[in-house]
Structure formats: C-alpha cells, structure tokens
Amino acid sequence: MATVIVVGAGVNGATAAIELKKRRHKVALVDPGPLPHPLAASTDVSKAVRAAYGADEEYTELAERAIKLWRKWNKEFGLQFYREVGVMFVCQREMKPGDFEYESFKMLENRGHKIERMNSAQVWKRFPAWNPELYRDGVLEWEAGYAESERAVAKLIERAKSLGVELHEGTRFSQLDESDDRVKGIVLDNGQQIAGHLVVIAAGAWTPYLLPFTKNFFRATGQPVFHLKPQQPELFAAERFPVFGADITTTGYYGFPLNRDGVVKIANHGPGREMSPDSPERLVTRQEEQNLREFLSSTFPVLADAPIVYSRVCMYCDTHDGHFWIARDPDREGLIIAAGDSGHGFKFAPVLGEIIADAVEERQNPLLQKFRWRPEVRAGSGTDVARAKENL
C-alpha cells in the first residue's frame, strides 16, 4: 500500500482518489477550494456525454463503457446526474468520408448504436428552433445526452471523504518536494510539507502553471460560455432540442437544452485565449459576444436577441493531438500527471479513475499507450479533428 497525494479535486482528481482508495492506498486529496472549485472546468451546469468520436474506435468504446456507468451512477447515487436526451452533430453540407460527422455516423452504425441521419426535411421539422435552410445533414445519437457536472463532482467528493480519503481543502500546492530526481511529496504555499510515495497532478488548466516544465506539452486556454433566457422556452425543451454540435469543426459552437433554471447553455471551443486560470482577465469579451449573436442569427433566429443571464470563461488544458495525458514522468520518479483535454474529458468520469489508478500502479492498460508520456507533442491549438473531440 502506497501513500498517494492527488493534487486537484476536479473530475480527474476526485475519481482517481476514489479508485486509489478502493485499491487500499492511503490517499490525500489537495485542492485550494471551495469545492467544487468555482473556476474548474468540471464546475459547470452541464457536460456532453456521447460516443460519437469520428473514426476513433478506442474513444467510442471507452464512451460506451462510461455511458453504462453513468446510468449505474444515477441509480447508485439516487440522482439523475446523466440525462439521456440525445446528442446531434450536424453540418451545413452533405456529410462525406473524412468528415467528423460522417465518420461518427459510420462508427456508431457499425457498432449497433441507436442513431438517425439528419438529412431530410421531415427530420428537421422535429427541431423547430433550428434554421432548416442552413443545416442539411448530420448524425443524431439517441443513447447520449449530458451530465450535470457540478452536482456530480460534489457527490464524488462526498464519496471520496466517506471512503476515508484525507481531504485537504483550502490548501494550495506550491511545488513538488523532490530530491535526486525522486518526488517524495509536495510543499504547500504556507510551507507545510505533505509526504507521499507518489504524487498525481490532476489540476486541469492549472497544470502548466503549477509545473512550468509541462508548458512544453499543455496549453491552458479560455473558451466563452453563455447562458441565455429564451422567449419561447418550449422550443428548447430536451425532446425538441438535444445537445448539439453545429458544424463543429468549422464554427466551434455547441450547446444544451433548457435546464432546470430555464436557460440554454451555448459555448464555443476554438483556438481560445491562452491564459492562466487565475487571470483577472477571465471574462467573456465583447467580440466573443458579438460572434455568438452572429451564430444565433443564422442558426437559431428565435434565440438571436435572447438576454444573456450569465457568462463565463471555461478553461481547458489542451494537448496538440487531442488526447489525454495520463502517465508517469520519466524524469521524476513518483510523479504522475493526469491532464489534457479537460473540455471533452468529463463524459469519461466513471472510467477515468480506473485509468489514472492503473498509471499509478503501472498496471497493463492498452489506453495508457494512447495517453502515454509523449515529449514529441508540443502545446498548440490542435487539428480540426482534435478540436472536435475537445468541444464537447
């Protein structure tokens, strides 16, 4: 049994702490708080849960496992974290081989998913908020939807504490405690040391700032998120307005149906603004709002003038190739980093802890080759396909 320190109590850190504790390790979970952390990517009203991942069968299969476990979590926690309202990826022209939408459609079809092609006027009539003259094709994945992310993280932290995870809330990581290329714990900003055999950094967009050497691999970017109050809320109910990606590799826009507060969430993931998560400039810009209005005017005309009741900048920890980074540091024995792609990672919450714990214990897991330590990857905005993965 090892003593493992997990830095960061978002979805990566919380699930890792739970799984490691179940495997009989002594676990300390460290986060500045309050929890759920209000600035973390995990702390939001909703995150998409879907198996559409283009031609990437490994992510598709992993998402299938996660969706089954999301349903199990709903029963286990007695709360509807996961709402299966469907997810649609649509485009402005006919899908063709090589398109994210087309490859997702073929992959889901081959794996026996319940899907529908969005290429007829009859299909589009069921979704009246959309401009049917603009969007011509796409794929609708019925056994998909979204998770109420902040509520889920809160319950996961409760679960971690109930299992005996030692929670250090209100304490801020300062640096690794290391000597002779060996990590032996962490140092907090008040000078306190916490000793451990292994340290897992699961700090999302804070990672390249907590560990400056990882700026070679990760890029922390801010992306705008808007909550709008529609004048015709009935058009945005889940049965008429599933989770969507609108020509996502081109526009970057995605969104969610009306939530319990009567608002529609629409966000964008493009190249983003590189910034620290603690930056005082972490505010949606006038240009980002103008871009949203232009998108709404063409895509959802009835929403074009809807008031924005809330906006935020959601921080992502991006890798150039669009994959997670869950691996041991070859230069610092005892350090494991679990980061990358915080934008699209939440859907995998029920399986993330297992993958991170396998990396900690150096167990065989084929996904760890995909998520390996790969110094040849340099931080950047990524390819279109990678961005499509990150968007939702």
PAPATOR-983220 format. One record per residue (C-alpha): x, y, z; residue number from 1; chain. Coordinates in pm, 1 decimal. Layout:
<sites>
[site [X,Y,Z],NUM,"A"]
...
</sites>
This chain:
<sites>
[site [0.0,0.0,0.0],1,"A"]
[site [137.6,340.3,-102.1],2,"A"]
[site [64.9,691.9,16.8],3,"A"]
[site [-63.6,883.1,-286.1],4,"A"]
[site [-115.1,1260.0,-295.9],5,"A"]
[site [-365.8,1376.8,-555.9],6,"A"]
[site [-346.3,1747.4,-640.9],7,"A"]
[site [-673.5,1880.8,-780.1],8,"A"]
[site [-1025.5,1775.4,-680.9],9,"A"]
[site [-1199.7,1812.5,-1014.9],10,"A"]
[site [-1332.3,1511.7,-1201.3],11,"A"]
[site [-987.1,1364.4,-1269.0],12,"A"]
[site [-866.2,1406.1,-913.0],13,"A"]
[site [-1185.8,1300.6,-737.4],14,"A"]
[site [-1232.4,983.3,-942.6],15,"A"]
[site [-862.6,895.6,-910.8],16,"A"]
[site [-874.8,941.2,-532.1],17,"A"]
[site [-1182.1,718.1,-504.7],18,"A"]
[site [-1034.0,440.7,-717.4],19,"A"]
[site [-696.7,451.5,-542.0],20,"A"]
[site [-866.2,433.8,-202.5],21,"A"]
[site [-1068.3,133.2,-319.8],22,"A"]
[site [-737.3,-27.7,-410.8],23,"A"]
[site [-629.1,15.3,-48.5],24,"A"]
[site [-385.3,302.1,-87.7],25,"A"]
[site [-364.2,585.1,160.7],26,"A"]
[site [-486.0,889.1,-34.1],27,"A"]
[site [-465.0,1262.6,30.9],28,"A"]
[site [-667.8,1492.1,-197.3],29,"A"]
[site [-542.2,1852.6,-209.0],30,"A"]
[site [-731.9,2149.8,-351.6],31,"A"]
[site [-748.2,2523.7,-271.8],32,"A"]
[site [-1129.0,2506.0,-277.8],33,"A"]
[site [-1402.2,2583.8,-224.1],34,"A"]
[site [-1525.4,2251.6,-357.2],35,"A"]
[site [-1644.9,2203.4,-617.4],36,"A"]
[site [-1393.9,2468.2,-724.5],37,"A"]
[site [-1592.1,2752.2,-890.8],38,"A"]
[site [-1326.4,2812.3,-1158.7],39,"A"]
[site [-1263.0,2448.6,-1252.8],40,"A"]
[site [-1372.3,2315.2,-1591.0],41,"A"]
[site [-1567.4,2044.7,-1404.9],42,"A"]
[site [-1774.8,2307.1,-1225.8],43,"A"]
[site [-2045.0,2385.4,-1475.6],44,"A"]
[site [-2412.0,2305.4,-1520.7],45,"A"]
[site [-2362.0,2051.9,-1799.1],46,"A"]
[site [-2112.0,1846.8,-1997.4],47,"A"]
[site [-2197.9,1635.2,-2300.5],48,"A"]
[site [-2190.3,1257.6,-2279.7],49,"A"]
[site [-2170.1,1083.9,-2617.9],50,"A"]
[site [-1994.6,805.9,-2806.4],51,"A"]
[site [-1955.1,994.5,-3136.3],52,"A"]
[site [-1580.4,1029.7,-3182.8],53,"A"]
[site [-1530.8,1021.6,-3555.9],54,"A"]
[site [-1328.0,719.4,-3665.7],55,"A"]
[site [-1158.5,676.1,-3326.2],56,"A"]
[site [-1285.8,339.9,-3206.9],57,"A"]
[site [-1092.0,349.1,-2879.3],58,"A"]
[site [-1269.3,665.1,-2761.8],59,"A"]
[site [-1602.6,531.4,-2888.4],60,"A"]
[site [-1559.7,210.3,-2692.7],61,"A"]
[site [-1447.2,398.6,-2382.2],62,"A"]
[site [-1752.0,626.6,-2406.4],63,"A"]
[site [-1979.9,322.5,-2435.8],64,"A"]
[site [-1838.8,192.4,-2109.3],65,"A"]
[site [-1876.5,532.4,-1946.7],66,"A"]
[site [-2240.8,571.1,-2054.0],67,"A"]
[site [-2331.4,236.6,-1895.7],68,"A"]
[site [-2165.3,350.1,-1574.3],69,"A"]
[site [-2336.1,692.2,-1584.6],70,"A"]
[site [-2668.3,504.7,-1581.7],71,"A"]
[site [-2540.9,298.6,-1289.6],72,"A"]
[site [-2435.1,613.5,-1104.1],73,"A"]
[site [-2785.8,757.7,-1147.5],74,"A"]
[site [-2923.1,457.4,-957.8],75,"A"]
[site [-2638.0,432.3,-709.6],76,"A"]
[site [-2648.4,799.1,-602.7],77,"A"]
[site [-3026.8,829.4,-637.3],78,"A"]
[site [-2981.5,1138.3,-853.4],79,"A"]
[site [-3017.5,1196.1,-1224.5],80,"A"]
[site [-2665.6,1317.7,-1298.3],81,"A"]
[site [-2687.6,1185.0,-1650.4],82,"A"]
[site [-2978.2,1288.6,-1870.8],83,"A"]
[site [-3014.7,1085.7,-2188.4],84,"A"]
[site [-3165.0,1345.0,-2420.8],85,"A"]
[site [-2962.8,1266.5,-2734.1],86,"A"]
[site [-2667.1,1438.7,-2899.2],87,"A"]
[site [-2664.1,1565.0,-3257.6],88,"A"]
[site [-2365.5,1665.2,-3469.3],89,"A"]
[site [-2486.8,1848.5,-3777.5],90,"A"]
[site [-2323.5,2020.3,-4073.7],91,"A"]
[site [-2415.8,2270.8,-4343.8],92,"A"]
[site [-2348.1,2037.1,-4633.9],93,"A"]
[site [-2390.4,1669.4,-4705.1],94,"A"]
[site [-2162.6,1453.9,-4494.1],95,"A"]
[site [-1879.6,1282.6,-4675.3],96,"A"]
[site [-1598.4,1040.4,-4581.2],97,"A"]
[site [-1336.6,1211.2,-4369.7],98,"A"]
[site [-1585.6,1446.1,-4202.8],99,"A"]
[site [-1611.9,1414.3,-3825.3],100,"A"]
[site [-1990.8,1375.9,-3858.4],101,"A"]
[site [-1971.5,1112.0,-4132.2],102,"A"]
[site [-1706.9,906.4,-3957.4],103,"A"]
[site [-1905.3,924.1,-3631.8],104,"A"]
[site [-2218.5,810.0,-3814.7],105,"A"]
[site [-2043.1,510.8,-3972.6],106,"A"]
[site [-1868.2,410.1,-3649.9],107,"A"]
[site [-2188.0,425.5,-3444.2],108,"A"]
[site [-2382.1,244.3,-3715.2],109,"A"]
[site [-2124.0,-36.1,-3731.7],110,"A"]
[site [-2129.9,-74.0,-3354.0],111,"A"]
[site [-2508.0,-103.7,-3338.9],112,"A"]
[site [-2597.1,229.0,-3180.2],113,"A"]
[site [-2941.6,381.9,-3197.8],114,"A"]
[site [-2879.3,668.3,-3441.8],115,"A"]
[site [-3057.2,875.8,-3702.2],116,"A"]
[site [-2927.0,1064.0,-4002.5],117,"A"]
[site [-3024.5,1431.5,-4014.8],118,"A"]
[site [-3066.6,1466.5,-4390.4],119,"A"]
[site [-3436.1,1516.6,-4455.5],120,"A"]
[site [-3686.5,1798.3,-4410.3],121,"A"]
[site [-3910.2,1561.6,-4215.6],122,"A"]
[site [-3639.1,1500.1,-3955.6],123,"A"]
[site [-3563.2,1871.2,-3914.8],124,"A"]
[site [-3931.6,1955.3,-3853.3],125,"A"]
[site [-3899.1,1791.1,-3513.8],126,"A"]
[site [-3643.3,2055.3,-3411.1],127,"A"]
[site [-3816.4,2387.9,-3483.6],128,"A"]
[site [-3559.2,2617.3,-3319.1],129,"A"]
[site [-3308.3,2531.9,-3593.1],130,"A"]
[site [-3275.6,2703.5,-3930.0],131,"A"]
[site [-3350.2,2409.4,-4165.3],132,"A"]
[site [-3221.5,2600.7,-4466.4],133,"A"]
[site [-2871.8,2618.3,-4320.1],134,"A"]
[site [-2811.9,2271.0,-4179.9],135,"A"]
[site [-2853.2,1983.6,-4422.3],136,"A"]
[site [-2704.7,1668.5,-4271.0],137,"A"]
[site [-2562.9,1509.7,-3960.2],138,"A"]
[site [-2597.1,1231.2,-3707.3],139,"A"]
[site [-2829.7,1211.5,-3406.4],140,"A"]
[site [-2710.8,974.6,-3134.5],141,"A"]
[site [-3009.3,886.1,-2919.4],142,"A"]
[site [-2832.4,695.8,-2639.8],143,"A"]
[site [-2636.4,1002.0,-2535.2],144,"A"]
[site [-2701.2,1328.6,-2355.3],145,"A"]
[site [-2538.4,1534.2,-2082.1],146,"A"]
[site [-2423.0,1514.8,-1722.2],147,"A"]
[site [-2497.5,1775.8,-1457.7],148,"A"]
[site [-2129.2,1822.1,-1391.6],149,"A"]
[site [-2111.9,2036.8,-1078.5],150,"A"]
[site [-2363.1,1816.7,-896.2],151,"A"]
[site [-2169.6,1507.4,-998.8],152,"A"]
[site [-1835.8,1644.7,-874.3],153,"A"]
[site [-1991.8,1744.7,-540.5],154,"A"]
[site [-2118.6,1389.6,-488.7],155,"A"]
[site [-1787.6,1237.0,-593.3],156,"A"]
[site [-1605.7,1446.7,-332.9],157,"A"]
[site [-1856.4,1331.8,-71.2],158,"A"]
[site [-1794.2,973.0,-177.7],159,"A"]
[site [-1417.3,1020.8,-152.2],160,"A"]
[site [-1448.2,1153.9,203.8],161,"A"]
[site [-1682.3,872.1,304.8],162,"A"]
[site [-1428.3,616.0,184.1],163,"A"]
[site [-1157.5,771.1,400.8],164,"A"]
[site [-973.3,989.6,151.6],165,"A"]
[site [-789.4,1260.3,350.1],166,"A"]
[site [-918.8,1588.4,207.4],167,"A"]
[site [-700.7,1899.2,229.7],168,"A"]
[site [-939.2,2173.5,121.8],169,"A"]
[site [-825.6,2534.8,139.4],170,"A"]
[site [-460.9,2442.4,86.5],171,"A"]
[site [-270.5,2546.2,-224.0],172,"A"]
[site [4.8,2347.3,-394.8],173,"A"]
[site [332.7,2539.1,-419.9],174,"A"]
[site [587.6,2292.6,-553.0],175,"A"]
[site [697.5,1932.3,-563.9],176,"A"]
[site [911.5,1807.6,-278.7],177,"A"]
[site [1185.6,1627.3,-468.4],178,"A"]
[site [1548.5,1523.9,-444.5],179,"A"]
[site [1775.7,1311.0,-663.6],180,"A"]
[site [1510.3,1301.1,-939.7],181,"A"]
[site [1265.6,1145.7,-693.7],182,"A"]
[site [937.3,1306.2,-587.4],183,"A"]
[site [866.2,1243.7,-220.8],184,"A"]
[site [566.8,1469.1,-164.8],185,"A"]
[site [451.0,1825.5,-209.4],186,"A"]
[site [501.0,2164.4,-45.1],187,"A"]
[site [201.6,2391.0,16.9],188,"A"]
[site [210.6,2768.6,-16.0],189,"A"]
[site [219.8,2802.5,364.2],190,"A"]
[site [538.2,2594.1,376.6],191,"A"]
[site [369.1,2277.3,504.0],192,"A"]
[site [501.8,1954.9,355.4],193,"A"]
[site [288.0,1651.1,279.6],194,"A"]
[site [489.6,1334.1,232.6],195,"A"]
[site [390.3,1062.4,-8.6],196,"A"]
[site [530.8,781.5,-218.2],197,"A"]
[site [352.6,908.8,-530.4],198,"A"]
[site [206.3,1240.6,-644.8],199,"A"]
[site [-71.7,1268.4,-902.4],200,"A"]
[site [-116.7,1613.2,-1055.6],201,"A"]
[site [-478.5,1635.2,-1173.7],202,"A"]
[site [-507.1,2012.2,-1181.2],203,"A"]
[site [-658.6,2069.4,-1526.5],204,"A"]
[site [-572.7,2407.7,-1675.0],205,"A"]
[site [-358.4,2490.9,-1369.9],206,"A"]
[site [-112.0,2213.9,-1463.8],207,"A"]
[site [127.6,2421.3,-1681.5],208,"A"]
[site [136.2,2688.6,-1409.0],209,"A"]
[site [189.7,2451.4,-1116.5],210,"A"]
[site [452.8,2259.0,-1313.8],211,"A"]
[site [610.2,2509.1,-1555.5],212,"A"]
[site [806.9,2239.3,-1740.5],213,"A"]
[site [477.1,2099.1,-1872.7],214,"A"]
[site [417.8,2413.2,-2080.0],215,"A"]
[site [602.5,2218.7,-2348.5],216,"A"]
[site [307.3,1978.9,-2360.0],217,"A"]
[site [-3.5,2161.1,-2238.8],218,"A"]
[site [-177.4,2483.8,-2329.6],219,"A"]
[site [-429.3,2643.3,-2094.6],220,"A"]
[site [-696.8,2819.6,-2298.9],221,"A"]
[site [-1007.3,3015.7,-2211.5],222,"A"]
[site [-1328.7,2949.6,-2405.7],223,"A"]
[site [-1653.2,3150.4,-2382.2],224,"A"]
[site [-1971.3,3004.7,-2231.5],225,"A"]
[site [-2311.5,3175.0,-2238.4],226,"A"]
[site [-2643.4,3111.1,-2065.7],227,"A"]
[site [-2942.0,3256.1,-2248.7],228,"A"]
[site [-3304.7,3301.3,-2146.0],229,"A"]
[site [-3525.7,3215.2,-2447.1],230,"A"]
[site [-3855.5,3395.4,-2504.1],231,"A"]
[site [-4004.7,3070.2,-2633.3],232,"A"]
[site [-3867.4,2813.7,-2387.9],233,"A"]
[site [-4086.1,2534.7,-2525.2],234,"A"]
[site [-3871.5,2527.5,-2841.2],235,"A"]
[site [-3565.8,2439.5,-2632.7],236,"A"]
[site [-3707.5,2155.5,-2425.2],237,"A"]
[site [-3491.5,1842.6,-2447.8],238,"A"]
[site [-3732.4,1649.1,-2669.4],239,"A"]
[site [-3713.7,1927.6,-2931.2],240,"A"]
[site [-3359.5,2046.7,-2871.0],241,"A"]
[site [-3098.0,1777.9,-2794.3],242,"A"]
[site [-2737.2,1850.9,-2707.4],243,"A"]
[site [-2574.1,1969.7,-3029.8],244,"A"]
[site [-2256.1,2046.5,-3216.5],245,"A"]
[site [-2324.1,2284.6,-3506.8],246,"A"]
[site [-2075.8,2225.2,-3788.7],247,"A"]
[site [-1839.2,2192.4,-3501.1],248,"A"]
[site [-1504.4,2166.4,-3678.0],249,"A"]
[site [-1587.0,2495.4,-3853.2],250,"A"]
[site [-1783.8,2704.8,-3604.2],251,"A"]
[site [-1679.6,2553.2,-3270.3],252,"A"]
[site [-2033.0,2608.5,-3131.2],253,"A"]
[site [-2213.8,2352.5,-2919.0],254,"A"]
[site [-2496.8,2369.2,-2669.6],255,"A"]
[site [-2755.1,2212.1,-2443.1],256,"A"]
[site [-3132.3,2208.1,-2399.6],257,"A"]
[site [-3325.4,2414.9,-2148.2],258,"A"]
[site [-3207.5,2330.7,-1797.8],259,"A"]
[site [-3386.2,2336.7,-1463.9],260,"A"]
[site [-3323.4,2714.9,-1436.3],261,"A"]
[site [-3491.5,2780.7,-1770.6],262,"A"]
[site [-3172.0,2874.3,-1956.5],263,"A"]
[site [-2999.3,2740.5,-2266.0],264,"A"]
[site [-2622.1,2697.6,-2248.1],265,"A"]
[site [-2425.6,2765.8,-2567.8],266,"A"]
[site [-2046.8,2768.7,-2578.8],267,"A"]
[site [-1759.2,2778.5,-2822.0],268,"A"]
[site [-1434.0,2591.5,-2840.7],269,"A"]
[site [-1193.5,2738.3,-3092.3],270,"A"]
[site [-825.1,2827.4,-3063.6],271,"A"]
[site [-917.2,3013.9,-2746.1],272,"A"]
[site [-718.6,3266.4,-2546.5],273,"A"]
[site [-409.5,3135.2,-2375.4],274,"A"]
[site [-420.1,3248.9,-2013.4],275,"A"]
[site [-377.0,3143.3,-1654.7],276,"A"]
[site [-694.5,3010.0,-1489.4],277,"A"]
[site [-637.2,3271.5,-1218.6],278,"A"]
[site [-611.6,3558.7,-1466.7],279,"A"]
[site [-813.6,3871.6,-1376.8],280,"A"]
[site [-897.7,3893.2,-1749.8],281,"A"]
[site [-1104.5,3577.0,-1726.0],282,"A"]
[site [-1414.4,3746.6,-1867.0],283,"A"]
[site [-1605.7,3696.3,-2189.5],284,"A"]
[site [-1510.0,3969.0,-2437.1],285,"A"]
[site [-1736.2,4194.8,-2639.8],286,"A"]
[site [-1606.6,4027.8,-2958.3],287,"A"]
[site [-1694.5,3682.1,-2827.3],288,"A"]
[site [-2046.4,3801.6,-2750.8],289,"A"]
[site [-2076.0,3953.9,-3097.2],290,"A"]
[site [-1961.0,3627.0,-3253.6],291,"A"]
[site [-2227.3,3443.3,-3055.2],292,"A"]
[site [-2500.4,3679.1,-3177.0],293,"A"]
[site [-2395.2,3623.0,-3537.2],294,"A"]
[site [-2407.4,3247.4,-3487.4],295,"A"]
[site [-2750.4,3265.7,-3323.4],296,"A"]
[site [-2891.1,3484.1,-3600.9],297,"A"]
[site [-2806.2,3226.1,-3863.7],298,"A"]
[site [-2865.3,2905.8,-3666.3],299,"A"]
[site [-3135.1,2978.6,-3405.2],300,"A"]
[site [-3309.4,3300.8,-3519.8],301,"A"]
[site [-3561.9,3282.9,-3235.6],302,"A"]
[site [-3270.0,3298.2,-2988.3],303,"A"]
[site [-3083.8,3582.6,-3159.6],304,"A"]
[site [-3199.8,3853.7,-2917.2],305,"A"]
[site [-3232.7,3639.0,-2606.1],306,"A"]
[site [-3079.8,3802.0,-2298.1],307,"A"]
[site [-2754.1,3660.3,-2165.5],308,"A"]
[site [-2816.2,3590.9,-1797.4],309,"A"]
[site [-2470.7,3452.3,-1723.8],310,"A"]
[site [-2136.9,3409.3,-1896.6],311,"A"]
[site [-1803.2,3261.8,-1801.2],312,"A"]
[site [-1468.4,3167.6,-1947.8],313,"A"]
[site [-1420.3,2793.3,-1920.5],314,"A"]
[site [-1058.1,2682.8,-1900.8],315,"A"]
[site [-923.8,2388.1,-2096.3],316,"A"]
[site [-595.3,2203.0,-2067.7],317,"A"]
[site [-526.4,2116.7,-2431.1],318,"A"]
[site [-274.8,1883.6,-2585.8],319,"A"]
[site [-184.1,1930.5,-2950.3],320,"A"]
[site [-301.5,1584.6,-3053.8],321,"A"]
[site [-633.7,1599.0,-2869.5],322,"A"]
[site [-564.3,1305.3,-2637.3],323,"A"]
[site [-541.6,1271.5,-2261.8],324,"A"]
[site [-203.2,1270.1,-2093.5],325,"A"]
[site [-210.7,1011.7,-1813.8],326,"A"]
[site [141.4,897.7,-1747.2],327,"A"]
[site [440.4,878.6,-1516.2],328,"A"]
[site [711.5,1138.7,-1564.0],329,"A"]
[site [1021.6,951.6,-1683.9],330,"A"]
[site [1248.3,1220.1,-1534.7],331,"A"]
[site [1083.0,1244.3,-1193.0],332,"A"]
[site [1022.4,913.4,-1023.2],333,"A"]
[site [698.5,916.6,-826.6],334,"A"]
[site [520.3,1184.7,-1034.7],335,"A"]
[site [213.3,1104.3,-1241.7],336,"A"]
[site [31.8,1365.1,-1449.4],337,"A"]
[site [-335.4,1320.4,-1537.9],338,"A"]
[site [-426.8,1610.9,-1760.4],339,"A"]
[site [-509.0,1722.0,-2110.5],340,"A"]
[site [-840.3,1774.9,-2285.4],341,"A"]
[site [-1042.7,1884.1,-1987.6],342,"A"]
[site [-1309.1,2000.4,-2232.5],343,"A"]
[site [-1407.7,1659.4,-2356.5],344,"A"]
[site [-1297.4,1453.5,-2058.5],345,"A"]
[site [-1594.9,1484.2,-1825.9],346,"A"]
[site [-1805.2,1231.0,-2015.2],347,"A"]
[site [-1547.3,968.8,-1919.8],348,"A"]
[site [-1576.1,1041.6,-1546.1],349,"A"]
[site [-1692.1,690.2,-1449.3],350,"A"]
[site [-1384.8,530.0,-1613.4],351,"A"]
[site [-1117.6,797.5,-1560.2],352,"A"]
[site [-1032.5,694.3,-1205.2],353,"A"]
[site [-955.3,339.7,-1316.5],354,"A"]
[site [-721.7,459.7,-1594.4],355,"A"]
[site [-535.4,701.6,-1365.4],356,"A"]
[site [-503.6,439.0,-1092.2],357,"A"]
[site [-362.7,192.0,-1345.5],358,"A"]
[site [-99.0,450.4,-1438.8],359,"A"]
[site [-14.5,497.8,-1070.3],360,"A"]
[site [20.4,123.5,-1014.3],361,"A"]
[site [189.3,64.2,-1352.4],362,"A"]
[site [-74.6,-189.4,-1447.4],363,"A"]
[site [-128.3,-304.3,-1802.7],364,"A"]
[site [-396.9,-95.5,-1971.7],365,"A"]
[site [-398.0,-55.3,-2351.7],366,"A"]
[site [-526.7,302.2,-2323.9],367,"A"]
[site [-216.9,408.2,-2135.6],368,"A"]
[site [-20.9,370.2,-2457.7],369,"A"]
[site [-252.0,625.9,-2620.7],370,"A"]
[site [-223.1,856.6,-2320.5],371,"A"]
[site [149.8,794.3,-2265.7],372,"A"]
[site [420.3,1048.6,-2188.7],373,"A"]
[site [498.7,1183.6,-2535.8],374,"A"]
[site [750.2,1470.3,-2539.8],375,"A"]
[site [729.8,1490.0,-2918.5],376,"A"]
[site [387.3,1652.5,-2872.8],377,"A"]
[site [404.7,2028.4,-2835.2],378,"A"]
[site [134.9,2250.6,-2688.8],379,"A"]
[site [-89.2,2410.1,-2950.4],380,"A"]
[site [-443.4,2460.0,-3068.1],381,"A"]
[site [-462.5,2118.2,-3235.6],382,"A"]
[site [-612.1,1986.2,-3555.6],383,"A"]
[site [-977.2,2019.3,-3654.0],384,"A"]
[site [-1047.9,1662.6,-3551.2],385,"A"]
[site [-874.2,1710.3,-3217.2],386,"A"]
[site [-1074.1,2028.7,-3160.8],387,"A"]
[site [-1397.1,1844.5,-3238.6],388,"A"]
[site [-1307.2,1593.1,-2970.3],389,"A"]
[site [-1243.8,1868.8,-2718.6],390,"A"]
[site [-1554.2,2071.0,-2791.6],391,"A"]
[site [-1799.1,1854.9,-2604.6],392,"A"]
</sites>
